[in-house]
Amino acid sequence: MQFDRQAFEAVISQYPVFEYQFIETAELSFQPRVRIICERECERYGKTWACPPAVGSLKECESACRVYTRGLFFSTVAEVLDVLNMEEGLATRREHERITQDLGDYLAAQGLEVFILSTESCDICRKCTYPDGPCRHPDQMHPCLESHGIVVSDLVENHQMTYQLGGNTLLWFSLILFREV
Ligand code: SF4
């Protein structure tokens, strides 16, 4: 099925998406330094199926992404009372995740094959099954962009998008890779 950009733009315009761009998968770079930050600085490292090392080696992540030809890279804005309050900030990503899932579902329903990378780690289940059992919701679990070594700020800059708005706002980013089959 061919991607119908016009129809998709009519759909995405119904969502509170702040900015979006279509990208070519070929332009993505997969940086070991991002994975090093995951390992050294993120408390979610090794805690869910959506994080390294469960997502596979950097090479495996790159190969998984390169199967797809194009991607929709987009952001949404959340307002918080205190941008330094991690818990409050993380609570706002649910709406972003819902929009990400909806847009991915729409593309899949059009006959495209999709692979979604989103924000932070997965918190769908109160307690993740990792590493003892398989993921309970593999179709809803989306690894974060960083888990695949993607430098979000580079992607933002390359496409003249906004990385920060300042004030009491947060920007969340997702990348929905897709290909025509
Ligand atoms: S859906 Fe549940 S089991 Fe799967 S990664 Fe997320 S929290 Fe873990």
Backbone and ligand atoms as CSV (ligand in chain L), in Angstrom:
chain,resi,resn,atom,element,x,y,z
A,1,MET,N,N,0.839,-1.203,0.000
A,1,MET,CA,C,0.000,0.000,0.000
A,1,MET,C,C,0.877,1.257,0.000
A,2,GLN,N,N,0.521,2.236,-0.836
A,2,GLN,CA,C,1.304,3.470,-0.912
A,2,GLN,C,C,0.897,4.442,0.177
A,3,PHE,N,N,1.874,5.144,0.699
A,3,PHE,CA,C,1.601,6.128,1.744
A,3,PHE,C,C,0.895,7.334,1.133
A,4,ASP,N,N,-0.269,7.667,1.693
A,4,ASP,CA,C,-1.051,8.797,1.209
A,4,ASP,C,C,-0.803,9.973,2.153
A,5,ARG,N,N,0.140,10.807,1.777
A,5,ARG,CA,C,0.544,11.899,2.671
A,5,ARG,C,C,-0.590,12.884,2.939
A,6,GLN,N,N,-1.356,13.164,1.911
A,6,GLN,CA,C,-2.441,14.137,2.076
A,6,GLN,C,C,-3.477,13.645,3.090
A,7,ALA,N,N,-3.833,12.363,2.959
A,7,ALA,CA,C,-4.812,11.793,3.899
A,7,ALA,C,C,-4.235,11.777,5.309
A,8,PHE,N,N,-2.931,11.454,5.407
A,8,PHE,CA,C,-2.311,11.417,6.728
A,8,PHE,C,C,-2.290,12.808,7.355
A,9,GLU,N,N,-2.007,13.816,6.553
A,9,GLU,CA,C,-1.935,15.173,7.107
A,9,GLU,C,C,-3.304,15.628,7.601
A,10,ALA,N,N,-4.361,15.138,6.966
A,10,ALA,CA,C,-5.706,15.462,7.462
A,10,ALA,C,C,-5.931,14.808,8.831
A,11,VAL,N,N,-5.362,13.627,9.014
A,11,VAL,CA,C,-5.516,12.917,10.291
A,11,VAL,C,C,-4.686,13.584,11.379
A,12,ILE,N,N,-3.423,13.848,11.102
A,12,ILE,CA,C,-2.540,14.378,12.147
A,12,ILE,C,C,-2.980,15.787,12.579
A,13,SER,N,N,-3.636,16.486,11.683
A,13,SER,CA,C,-4.084,17.840,12.033
A,13,SER,C,C,-5.168,17.814,13.113
A,14,GLN,N,N,-5.743,16.642,13.344
A,14,GLN,CA,C,-6.782,16.534,14.379
A,14,GLN,C,C,-6.181,16.294,15.768
A,15,TYR,N,N,-4.883,16.118,15.826
A,15,TYR,CA,C,-4.215,15.856,17.104
A,15,TYR,C,C,-3.410,17.081,17.545
A,16,PRO,N,N,-3.227,17.225,18.857
A,16,PRO,CA,C,-2.428,18.359,19.335
A,16,PRO,C,C,-0.928,18.108,19.178
A,17,VAL,N,N,-0.532,17.921,17.926
A,17,VAL,CA,C,0.892,17.718,17.616
A,17,VAL,C,C,1.511,19.095,17.399
A,18,PHE,N,N,2.639,19.330,18.026
A,18,PHE,CA,C,3.271,20.648,17.940
A,18,PHE,C,C,3.996,20.825,16.603
A,19,GLU,N,N,4.929,19.917,16.300
A,19,GLU,CA,C,5.644,19.985,15.027
A,19,GLU,C,C,5.846,18.576,14.495
A,20,TYR,N,N,5.906,18.438,13.182
A,20,TYR,CA,C,6.265,17.136,12.621
A,20,TYR,C,C,7.002,17.310,11.295
A,21,GLN,N,N,7.819,16.311,10.999
A,21,GLN,CA,C,8.554,16.283,9.739
A,21,GLN,C,C,8.642,14.833,9.297
A,22,PHE,N,N,8.681,14.633,8.011
A,22,PHE,CA,C,8.970,13.299,7.493
A,22,PHE,C,C,10.470,13.197,7.269
A,23,ILE,N,N,11.037,12.097,7.682
A,23,ILE,CA,C,12.478,11.914,7.535
A,23,ILE,C,C,12.762,10.659,6.706
A,24,GLU,N,N,13.976,10.578,6.223
A,24,GLU,CA,C,14.425,9.355,5.543
A,24,GLU,C,C,15.225,8.554,6.565
A,25,THR,N,N,14.988,7.267,6.639
A,25,THR,CA,C,15.732,6.444,7.602
A,25,THR,C,C,17.235,6.525,7.335
A,26,ALA,N,N,17.603,6.706,6.082
A,26,ALA,CA,C,19.027,6.774,5.715
A,26,ALA,C,C,19.753,7.890,6.451
A,27,GLU,N,N,19.030,8.919,6.869
A,27,GLU,CA,C,19.706,10.046,7.518
A,27,GLU,C,C,19.960,9.799,9.011
A,28,LEU,N,N,19.393,8.742,9.551
A,28,LEU,CA,C,19.567,8.484,10.990
A,28,LEU,C,C,20.974,7.992,11.275
A,29,SER,N,N,21.519,8.447,12.402
A,29,SER,CA,C,22.789,7.848,12.832
A,29,SER,C,C,22.566,7.244,14.216
A,30,PHE,N,N,23.277,6.181,14.478
A,30,PHE,CA,C,23.061,5.392,15.695
A,30,PHE,C,C,24.345,5.470,16.516
A,31,GLN,N,N,24.292,6.234,17.578
A,31,GLN,CA,C,25.505,6.634,18.292
A,31,GLN,C,C,25.733,5.845,19.574
A,32,PRO,N,N,26.898,5.201,19.681
A,32,PRO,CA,C,27.205,4.472,20.914
A,32,PRO,C,C,27.161,5.367,22.149
A,33,ARG,N,N,27.497,6.668,21.994
A,33,ARG,CA,C,27.545,7.542,23.172
A,33,ARG,C,C,26.174,7.676,23.845
A,34,VAL,N,N,25.102,7.539,23.040
A,34,VAL,CA,C,23.769,7.647,23.643
A,34,VAL,C,C,23.511,6.431,24.525
A,35,ARG,N,N,23.932,5.279,24.030
A,35,ARG,CA,C,23.743,4.052,24.814
A,35,ARG,C,C,24.585,4.081,26.091
A,36,ILE,N,N,25.733,4.722,26.015
A,36,ILE,CA,C,26.584,4.818,27.213
A,36,ILE,C,C,25.873,5.663,28.275
A,37,ILE,N,N,25.212,6.732,27.819
A,37,ILE,CA,C,24.456,7.570,28.773
A,37,ILE,C,C,23.324,6.751,29.397
A,38,CYS,N,N,22.627,5.956,28.547
A,38,CYS,CA,C,21.564,5.073,29.082
A,38,CYS,C,C,22.129,4.228,30.222
A,39,GLU,N,N,23.249,3.614,29.939
A,39,GLU,CA,C,23.811,2.648,30.889
A,39,GLU,C,C,24.303,3.315,32.163
A,40,ARG,N,N,24.919,4.487,31.992
A,40,ARG,CA,C,25.550,5.122,33.163
A,40,ARG,C,C,24.615,6.034,33.933
A,41,GLU,N,N,23.627,6.618,33.233
A,41,GLU,CA,C,22.882,7.689,33.902
A,41,GLU,C,C,21.388,7.441,34.055
A,42,CYS,N,N,20.852,6.423,33.376
A,42,CYS,CA,C,19.397,6.248,33.459
A,42,CYS,C,C,19.052,5.130,34.434
A,43,GLU,N,N,18.183,5.478,35.358
A,43,GLU,CA,C,17.813,4.468,36.372
A,43,GLU,C,C,16.931,3.362,35.797
A,44,ARG,N,N,16.423,3.578,34.562
A,44,ARG,CA,C,15.571,2.566,33.931
A,44,ARG,C,C,16.387,1.546,33.128
A,45,TYR,N,N,17.665,1.782,32.996
A,45,TYR,CA,C,18.508,0.842,32.237
A,45,TYR,C,C,18.369,-0.566,32.825
A,46,GLY,N,N,18.087,-1.528,31.944
A,46,GLY,CA,C,17.993,-2.917,32.404
A,46,GLY,C,C,16.763,-3.215,33.235
A,47,LYS,N,N,15.739,-2.333,33.151
A,47,LYS,CA,C,14.545,-2.562,33.978
A,47,LYS,C,C,13.313,-2.954,33.164
A,48,THR,N,N,13.314,-2.686,31.864
A,48,THR,CA,C,12.139,-3.034,31.047
A,48,THR,C,C,12.586,-3.582,29.692
A,49,TRP,N,N,11.620,-4.155,28.989
A,49,TRP,CA,C,11.880,-4.660,27.634
A,49,TRP,C,C,12.094,-3.516,26.656
A,50,ALA,N,N,11.742,-2.301,27.061
A,50,ALA,CA,C,11.848,-1.151,26.161
A,50,ALA,C,C,13.199,-0.454,26.253
A,51,CYS,N,N,14.066,-0.958,27.096
A,51,CYS,CA,C,15.359,-0.295,27.341
A,51,CYS,C,C,16.510,-1.219,26.973
A,52,PRO,N,N,17.712,-0.635,26.793
A,52,PRO,CA,C,18.879,-1.501,26.703
A,52,PRO,C,C,19.088,-2.204,28.049
A,53,PRO,N,N,19.650,-3.385,28.106
A,53,PRO,CA,C,20.136,-4.146,26.971
A,53,PRO,C,C,19.047,-4.979,26.280
A,54,ALA,N,N,17.793,-4.965,26.803
A,54,ALA,CA,C,16.748,-5.835,26.248
A,54,ALA,C,C,16.432,-5.522,24.781
A,55,VAL,N,N,16.626,-4.258,24.367
A,55,VAL,CA,C,16.284,-3.906,22.977
A,55,VAL,C,C,17.297,-4.453,21.974
A,56,GLY,N,N,18.393,-5.019,22.472
A,56,GLY,CA,C,19.402,-5.579,21.576
A,56,GLY,C,C,20.618,-4.675,21.470
A,57,SER,N,N,21.627,-5.163,20.791
A,57,SER,CA,C,22.850,-4.363,20.633
A,57,SER,C,C,22.545,-3.159,19.738
A,58,LEU,N,N,23.449,-2.204,19.764
A,58,LEU,CA,C,23.252,-1.017,18.916
A,58,LEU,C,C,23.150,-1.421,17.445
A,59,LYS,N,N,23.959,-2.384,17.057
A,59,LYS,CA,C,23.944,-2.845,15.664
A,59,LYS,C,C,22.577,-3.469,15.331
A,60,GLU,N,N,22.051,-4.254,16.271
A,60,GLU,CA,C,20.732,-4.870,16.045
A,60,GLU,C,C,19.642,-3.799,15.972
A,61,CYS,N,N,19.756,-2.787,16.825
A,61,CYS,CA,C,18.772,-1.696,16.790
A,61,CYS,C,C,18.834,-0.969,15.453
A,62,GLU,N,N,20.051,-0.696,15.002
A,62,GLU,CA,C,20.199,-0.004,13.711
A,62,GLU,C,C,19.582,-0.849,12.591
A,63,SER,N,N,19.891,-2.144,12.592
A,63,SER,CA,C,19.346,-3.018,11.541
A,63,SER,C,C,17.825,-3.032,11.582
A,64,ALA,N,N,17.260,-3.054,12.795
A,64,ALA,CA,C,15.791,-3.079,12.930
A,64,ALA,C,C,15.187,-1.812,12.334
A,65,CYS,N,N,15.856,-0.674,12.524
A,65,CYS,CA,C,15.326,0.594,12.000
A,65,CYS,C,C,15.512,0.701,10.496
A,66,ARG,N,N,16.624,0.209,10.006
A,66,ARG,CA,C,16.939,0.397,8.580
A,66,ARG,C,C,16.052,-0.448,7.662
A,67,VAL,N,N,15.290,-1.353,8.255
A,67,VAL,CA,C,14.304,-2.114,7.470
A,67,VAL,C,C,13.265,-1.147,6.877
A,68,TYR,N,N,13.050,-0.039,7.580
A,68,TYR,CA,C,12.009,0.919,7.179
A,68,TYR,C,C,12.648,2.050,6.379
A,69,THR,N,N,11.898,2.604,5.469
A,69,THR,CA,C,12.489,3.599,4.577
A,69,THR,C,C,12.315,5.034,5.070
A,70,ARG,N,N,11.186,5.298,5.710
A,70,ARG,CA,C,10.869,6.676,6.089
A,70,ARG,C,C,10.341,6.721,7.512
A,71,GLY,N,N,10.184,7.942,7.990
A,71,GLY,CA,C,9.657,8.057,9.337
A,71,GLY,C,C,8.918,9.364,9.535
A,72,LEU,N,N,8.006,9.339,10.474
A,72,LEU,CA,C,7.331,10.557,10.921
A,72,LEU,C,C,7.944,10.912,12.275
A,73,PHE,N,N,8.578,12.073,12.336
A,73,PHE,CA,C,9.199,12.543,13.572
A,73,PHE,C,C,8.332,13.698,14.071
A,74,PHE,N,N,7.834,13.591,15.287
A,74,PHE,CA,C,6.931,14.658,15.754
A,74,PHE,C,C,7.092,14.929,17.239
A,75,SER,N,N,6.578,16.081,17.629
A,75,SER,CA,C,6.634,16.457,19.043
A,75,SER,C,C,5.268,16.926,19.516
A,76,THR,N,N,5.055,16.781,20.825
A,76,THR,CA,C,3.887,17.392,21.471
A,76,THR,C,C,4.402,18.198,22.659
A,77,VAL,N,N,3.593,19.119,23.091
A,77,VAL,CA,C,3.976,19.986,24.211
A,77,VAL,C,C,3.147,19.634,25.435
A,78,ALA,N,N,3.807,19.617,26.588
A,78,ALA,CA,C,3.076,19.443,27.845
A,78,ALA,C,C,3.436,20.606,28.762
A,79,GLU,N,N,2.444,21.057,29.507
A,79,GLU,CA,C,2.711,22.118,30.485
A,79,GLU,C,C,2.762,21.505,31.861
A,80,VAL,N,N,3.725,21.927,32.647
A,80,VAL,CA,C,3.853,21.417,34.012
A,80,VAL,C,C,3.995,22.594,34.972
A,81,LEU,N,N,3.792,22.306,36.246
A,81,LEU,CA,C,3.957,23.369,37.238
A,81,LEU,C,C,5.438,23.608,37.519
A,82,ASP,N,N,6.186,22.491,37.501
A,82,ASP,CA,C,7.598,22.598,37.838
A,82,ASP,C,C,8.397,21.698,36.886
A,83,VAL,N,N,9.169,22.300,35.989
A,83,VAL,CA,C,9.902,21.490,34.999
A,83,VAL,C,C,10.977,20.607,35.643
A,84,LEU,N,N,11.326,20.921,36.875
A,84,LEU,CA,C,12.358,20.111,37.540
A,84,LEU,C,C,11.757,18.909,38.267
A,85,ASN,N,N,10.432,18.872,38.320
A,85,ASN,CA,C,9.759,17.757,38.998
A,85,ASN,C,C,9.598,16.597,38.009
A,86,MET,N,N,10.499,15.622,38.128
A,86,MET,CA,C,10.559,14.496,37.186
A,86,MET,C,C,9.242,13.719,37.162
A,87,GLU,N,N,8.665,13.514,38.344
A,87,GLU,CA,C,7.435,12.709,38.427
A,87,GLU,C,C,6.287,13.401,37.690
A,88,GLU,N,N,6.168,14.698,37.917
A,88,GLU,CA,C,5.112,15.458,37.237
A,88,GLU,C,C,5.343,15.437,35.725
A,89,GLY,N,N,6.585,15.598,35.334
A,89,GLY,CA,C,6.913,15.599,33.914
A,89,GLY,C,C,6.579,14.273,33.259
A,90,LEU,N,N,6.979,13.194,33.907
A,90,LEU,CA,C,6.741,11.877,33.316
A,90,LEU,C,C,5.253,11.566,33.178
A,91,ALA,N,N,4.460,12.079,34.119
A,91,ALA,CA,C,3.007,11.826,34.053
A,91,ALA,C,C,2.406,12.419,32.786
A,92,THR,N,N,3.033,13.465,32.236
A,92,THR,CA,C,2.454,14.119,31.047
A,92,THR,C,C,2.735,13.339,29.761
A,93,ARG,N,N,3.624,12.362,29.824
A,93,ARG,CA,C,3.950,11.664,28.577
A,93,ARG,C,C,2.856,10.689,28.140
A,94,ARG,N,N,1.906,10.394,29.047
A,94,ARG,CA,C,0.833,9.437,28.689
A,94,ARG,C,C,0.052,9.921,27.462
A,95,GLU,N,N,-0.261,11.218,27.466
A,95,GLU,CA,C,-1.022,11.776,26.344
A,95,GLU,C,C,-0.191,11.675,25.053
A,96,HIS,N,N,1.092,11.943,25.179
A,96,HIS,CA,C,1.971,11.833,24.006
A,96,HIS,C,C,2.009,10.383,23.508
A,97,GLU,N,N,2.082,9.452,24.444
A,97,GLU,CA,C,2.123,8.033,24.065
A,97,GLU,C,C,0.817,7.625,23.365
A,98,ARG,N,N,-0.290,8.167,23.851
A,98,ARG,CA,C,-1.585,7.843,23.243
A,98,ARG,C,C,-1.617,8.343,21.787
A,99,ILE,N,N,-1.134,9.557,21.592
A,99,ILE,CA,C,-1.113,10.124,20.235
A,99,ILE,C,C,-0.182,9.299,19.337
A,100,THR,N,N,0.960,8.922,19.898
A,100,THR,CA,C,1.923,8.105,19.139
A,100,THR,C,C,1.273,6.799,18.707
A,101,GLN,N,N,0.589,6.145,19.652
A,101,GLN,CA,C,-0.051,4.861,19.337
A,101,GLN,C,C,-1.137,5.062,18.272
A,102,ASP,N,N,-1.934,6.115,18.423
A,102,ASP,CA,C,-3.017,6.375,17.458
A,102,ASP,C,C,-2.451,6.578,16.047
A,103,LEU,N,N,-1.404,7.386,15.940
A,103,LEU,CA,C,-0.844,7.671,14.611
A,103,LEU,C,C,-0.196,6.423,14.011
A,104,GLY,N,N,0.476,5.646,14.880
A,104,GLY,CA,C,1.067,4.388,14.400
A,104,GLY,C,C,-0.023,3.431,13.942
A,105,ASP,N,N,-1.103,3.346,14.719
A,105,ASP,CA,C,-2.213,2.464,14.353
A,105,ASP,C,C,-2.840,2.893,13.028
A,106,TYR,N,N,-2.948,4.212,12.842
A,106,TYR,CA,C,-3.542,4.708,11.598
A,106,TYR,C,C,-2.688,4.267,10.407
A,107,LEU,N,N,-1.365,4.453,10.529
A,107,LEU,CA,C,-0.477,4.091,9.418
A,107,LEU,C,C,-0.534,2.586,9.150
A,108,ALA,N,N,-0.580,1.803,10.232
A,108,ALA,CA,C,-0.650,0.345,10.063
A,108,ALA,C,C,-1.970,-0.046,9.389
A,109,ALA,N,N,-3.049,0.653,9.754
A,109,ALA,CA,C,-4.357,0.348,9.159
A,109,ALA,C,C,-4.396,0.703,7.667
A,110,GLN,N,N,-3.469,1.570,7.256
A,110,GLN,CA,C,-3.383,1.914,5.823
A,110,GLN,C,C,-2.562,0.892,5.046
A,111,GLY,N,N,-2.095,-0.156,5.749
A,111,GLY,CA,C,-1.350,-1.212,5.070
A,111,GLY,C,C,0.157,-1.015,5.109
A,112,LEU,N,N,0.626,-0.015,5.892
A,112,LEU,CA,C,2.073,0.200,6.004
A,112,LEU,C,C,2.618,-0.638,7.154
A,113,GLU,N,N,3.893,-0.977,7.055
A,113,GLU,CA,C,4.545,-1.669,8.170
A,113,GLU,C,C,5.201,-0.590,9.027
A,114,VAL,N,N,4.947,-0.614,10.318
A,114,VAL,CA,C,5.459,0.475,11.168
A,114,VAL,C,C,6.297,-0.063,12.317
A,115,PHE,N,N,7.199,0.797,12.766
A,115,PHE,CA,C,8.021,0.505,13.941
A,115,PHE,C,C,8.138,1.816,14.721
A,116,ILE,N,N,7.699,1.765,15.975
A,116,ILE,CA,C,7.588,3.010,16.746
A,116,ILE,C,C,8.670,3.122,17.805
A,117,LEU,N,N,9.322,4.274,17.804
A,117,LEU,CA,C,10.244,4.627,18.891
A,117,LEU,C,C,9.663,5.858,19.568
A,118,SER,N,N,9.657,5.830,20.899
A,118,SER,CA,C,8.983,6.937,21.566
A,118,SER,C,C,9.812,7.497,22.710
A,119,THR,N,N,9.135,7.779,23.833
A,119,THR,CA,C,9.787,8.522,24.913
A,119,THR,C,C,10.103,7.642,26.114
A,120,GLU,N,N,11.158,7.953,26.771
A,120,GLU,CA,C,11.522,7.302,28.037
A,120,GLU,C,C,11.403,5.781,27.947
A,121,SER,N,N,11.228,5.129,29.084
A,121,SER,CA,C,11.098,3.672,29.030
A,121,SER,C,C,9.613,3.330,29.153
A,122,CYS,N,N,9.310,2.047,29.170
A,122,CYS,CA,C,7.901,1.646,29.198
A,122,CYS,C,C,7.391,1.586,30.644
A,123,ASP,N,N,6.201,2.155,30.863
A,123,ASP,CA,C,5.615,2.027,32.205
A,123,ASP,C,C,4.152,1.575,32.122
A,124,ILE,N,N,3.872,0.787,31.091
A,124,ILE,CA,C,2.491,0.307,30.922
A,124,ILE,C,C,2.075,-0.581,32.098
A,125,CYS,N,N,2.945,-1.484,32.498
A,125,CYS,CA,C,2.611,-2.404,33.608
A,125,CYS,C,C,3.171,-1.850,34.918
A,126,ARG,N,N,2.447,-2.132,35.977
A,126,ARG,CA,C,2.939,-1.701,37.291
A,126,ARG,C,C,4.326,-2.301,37.563
A,127,LYS,N,N,4.459,-3.585,37.189
A,127,LYS,CA,C,5.774,-4.225,37.337
A,127,LYS,C,C,6.116,-4.925,36.023
A,128,CYS,N,N,7.213,-4.524,35.429
A,128,CYS,CA,C,7.614,-5.115,34.144
A,128,CYS,C,C,8.014,-6.570,34.339
A,129,THR,N,N,7.742,-7.378,33.355
A,129,THR,CA,C,8.118,-8.799,33.420
A,129,THR,C,C,9.613,-9.017,33.197
A,130,TYR,N,N,10.300,-7.974,32.710
A,130,TYR,CA,C,11.723,-8.117,32.405
A,130,TYR,C,C,12.512,-8.460,33.652
A,131,PRO,N,N,13.420,-9.413,33.654
A,131,PRO,CA,C,13.824,-10.250,32.521
A,131,PRO,C,C,13.227,-11.655,32.580
A,132,ASP,N,N,12.262,-11.870,33.477
A,132,ASP,CA,C,11.815,-13.247,33.754
A,132,ASP,C,C,10.791,-13.795,32.761
A,133,GLY,N,N,9.997,-12.925,32.160
A,133,GLY,CA,C,8.955,-13.401,31.245
A,133,GLY,C,C,8.843,-12.479,30.060
A,134,PRO,N,N,8.114,-12.887,29.026
A,134,PRO,CA,C,7.978,-12.037,27.842
A,134,PRO,C,C,7.160,-10.776,28.133
A,135,CYS,N,N,7.351,-9.779,27.303
A,135,CYS,CA,C,6.590,-8.526,27.444
A,135,CYS,C,C,5.096,-8.819,27.312
A,136,ARG,N,N,4.299,-8.211,28.185
A,136,ARG,CA,C,2.848,-8.463,28.159
A,136,ARG,C,C,2.147,-7.744,27.001
A,137,HIS,N,N,2.706,-6.643,26.553
A,137,HIS,CA,C,2.031,-5.835,25.515
A,137,HIS,C,C,3.027,-5.406,24.443
A,138,PRO,N,N,3.583,-6.380,23.711
A,138,PRO,CA,C,4.614,-6.010,22.733
A,138,PRO,C,C,4.116,-5.053,21.654
A,139,ASP,N,N,2.814,-5.047,21.386
A,139,ASP,CA,C,2.292,-4.145,20.351
A,139,ASP,C,C,2.109,-2.715,20.857
A,140,GLN,N,N,2.160,-2.541,22.172
A,140,GLN,CA,C,2.018,-1.181,22.727
A,140,GLN,C,C,3.315,-0.660,23.332
A,141,MET,N,N,4.271,-1.541,23.472
A,141,MET,CA,C,5.537,-1.179,24.106
A,141,MET,C,C,6.461,-0.582,23.045
A,142,HIS,N,N,6.823,0.696,23.222
A,142,HIS,CA,C,7.672,1.346,22.233
A,142,HIS,C,C,8.985,1.783,22.880
A,143,PRO,N,N,10.092,1.192,22.440
A,143,PRO,CA,C,11.387,1.623,22.996
A,143,PRO,C,C,11.582,3.112,22.761
A,144,CYS,N,N,12.367,3.726,23.607
A,144,CYS,CA,C,12.593,5.158,23.399
A,144,CYS,C,C,13.657,5.363,22.325
A,145,LEU,N,N,13.642,6.548,21.741
A,145,LEU,CA,C,14.603,6.879,20.676
A,145,LEU,C,C,16.036,6.672,21.149
A,146,GLU,N,N,16.300,7.084,22.373
A,146,GLU,CA,C,17.675,6.984,22.892
A,146,GLU,C,C,18.131,5.538,23.027
A,147,SER,N,N,17.199,4.636,23.314
A,147,SER,CA,C,17.584,3.230,23.479
A,147,SER,C,C,18.187,2.669,22.197
A,148,HIS,N,N,17.857,3.318,21.062
A,148,HIS,CA,C,18.388,2.877,19.772
A,148,HIS,C,C,19.573,3.753,19.316
A,149,GLY,N,N,20.062,4.554,20.238
A,149,GLY,CA,C,21.260,5.350,19.938
A,149,GLY,C,C,20.984,6.592,19.106
A,150,ILE,N,N,19.719,6.977,18.989
A,150,ILE,CA,C,19.382,8.139,18.155
A,150,ILE,C,C,19.498,9.425,18.984
A,151,VAL,N,N,20.198,10.419,18.415
A,151,VAL,CA,C,20.380,11.699,19.098
A,151,VAL,C,C,19.215,12.611,18.690
A,152,VAL,N,N,18.257,12.751,19.590
A,152,VAL,CA,C,17.041,13.505,19.276
A,152,VAL,C,C,17.367,14.951,18.905
A,153,SER,N,N,18.292,15.558,19.645
A,153,SER,CA,C,18.601,16.973,19.384
A,153,SER,C,C,19.167,17.161,17.965
A,154,ASP,N,N,19.910,16.182,17.465
A,154,ASP,CA,C,20.436,16.282,16.090
A,154,ASP,C,C,19.308,16.239,15.065
A,155,LEU,N,N,18.373,15.322,15.321
A,155,LEU,CA,C,17.237,15.184,14.402
A,155,LEU,C,C,16.412,16.478,14.387
A,156,VAL,N,N,16.233,17.034,15.567
A,156,VAL,CA,C,15.489,18.288,15.698
A,156,VAL,C,C,16.202,19.391,14.908
A,157,GLU,N,N,17.498,19.489,15.116
A,157,GLU,CA,C,18.267,20.546,14.453
A,157,GLU,C,C,18.265,20.368,12.934
A,158,ASN,N,N,18.466,19.132,12.493
A,158,ASN,CA,C,18.515,18.876,11.055
A,158,ASN,C,C,17.215,19.221,10.345
A,159,HIS,N,N,16.133,19.214,11.104
A,159,HIS,CA,C,14.831,19.494,10.475
A,159,HIS,C,C,14.233,20.815,10.939
A,160,GLN,N,N,15.096,21.669,11.483
A,160,GLN,CA,C,14.665,23.006,11.921
A,160,GLN,C,C,13.411,22.948,12.802
A,161,MET,N,N,13.437,21.990,13.708
A,161,MET,CA,C,12.326,21.904,14.656
A,161,MET,C,C,12.759,22.512,15.990
A,162,THR,N,N,11.854,22.505,16.957
A,162,THR,CA,C,12.119,23.123,18.254
A,162,THR,C,C,12.469,22.050,19.268
A,163,TYR,N,N,13.559,22.273,19.983
A,163,TYR,CA,C,13.973,21.292,20.997
A,163,TYR,C,C,13.455,21.676,22.384
A,164,GLN,N,N,13.390,22.978,22.638
A,164,GLN,CA,C,12.897,23.454,23.935
A,164,GLN,C,C,12.080,24.710,23.724
A,165,LEU,N,N,11.022,24.838,24.506
A,165,LEU,CA,C,10.213,26.046,24.415
A,165,LEU,C,C,10.450,26.960,25.616
A,166,GLY,N,N,11.046,26.407,26.654
A,166,GLY,CA,C,11.296,27.201,27.858
A,166,GLY,C,C,10.050,27.307,28.728
A,167,GLY,N,N,10.179,28.088,29.793
A,167,GLY,CA,C,9.059,28.237,30.730
A,167,GLY,C,C,8.721,26.893,31.349
A,168,ASN,N,N,7.452,26.710,31.659
A,168,ASN,CA,C,7.033,25.453,32.284
A,168,ASN,C,C,6.502,24.473,31.246
A,169,THR,N,N,7.278,24.272,30.210
A,169,THR,CA,C,6.827,23.353,29.155
A,169,THR,C,C,7.853,22.240,28.936
A,170,LEU,N,N,7.320,21.127,28.492
A,170,LEU,CA,C,8.169,20.001,28.098
A,170,LEU,C,C,7.796,19.635,26.675
A,171,LEU,N,N,8.779,19.204,25.912
A,171,LEU,CA,C,8.487,18.682,24.575
A,171,LEU,C,C,8.792,17.190,24.571
A,172,TRP,N,N,7.838,16.427,24.066
A,172,TRP,CA,C,8.036,14.981,23.925
A,172,TRP,C,C,8.161,14.658,22.437
A,173,PHE,N,N,9.009,13.681,22.128
A,173,PHE,CA,C,9.265,13.343,20.722
A,173,PHE,C,C,9.021,11.857,20.460
A,174,SER,N,N,8.517,11.561,19.285
A,174,SER,CA,C,8.407,10.172,18.820
A,174,SER,C,C,8.838,10.084,17.368
A,175,LEU,N,N,9.232,8.889,16.993
A,175,LEU,CA,C,9.577,8.625,15.592
A,175,LEU,C,C,8.850,7.352,15.177
A,176,ILE,N,N,7.960,7.493,14.209
A,176,ILE,CA,C,7.248,6.322,13.689
A,176,ILE,C,C,7.857,5.984,12.333
A,177,LEU,N,N,8.642,4.920,12.319
A,177,LEU,CA,C,9.252,4.483,11.050
A,177,LEU,C,C,8.229,3.651,10.285
A,178,PHE,N,N,8.255,3.755,8.973
A,178,PHE,CA,C,7.301,2.965,8.199
A,178,PHE,C,C,7.855,2.626,6.821
A,179,ARG,N,N,7.225,1.646,6.224
A,179,ARG,CA,C,7.581,1.303,4.847
A,179,ARG,C,C,6.350,0.745,4.136
A,180,GLU,N,N,6.379,0.936,2.849
A,180,GLU,CA,C,5.279,0.414,2.037
A,180,GLU,C,C,5.561,-1.053,1.752
A,181,VAL,N,N,4.529,-1.885,1.875
A,181,VAL,CA,C,4.735,-3.330,1.628
A,181,VAL,C,C,3.792,-3.821,0.546
L,1,SF4,S1,S,4.425,-3.581,28.405
L,1,SF4,FE1,FE,4.751,-4.269,30.510
L,1,SF4,S2,S,6.053,-6.085,30.269
L,1,SF4,FE2,FE,6.211,-4.956,28.345
L,1,SF4,S3,S,8.010,-3.595,28.587
L,1,SF4,FE3,FE,6.192,-2.436,29.210
L,1,SF4,S4,S,6.109,-2.667,31.417
L,1,SF4,FE4,FE,7.427,-4.327,30.623
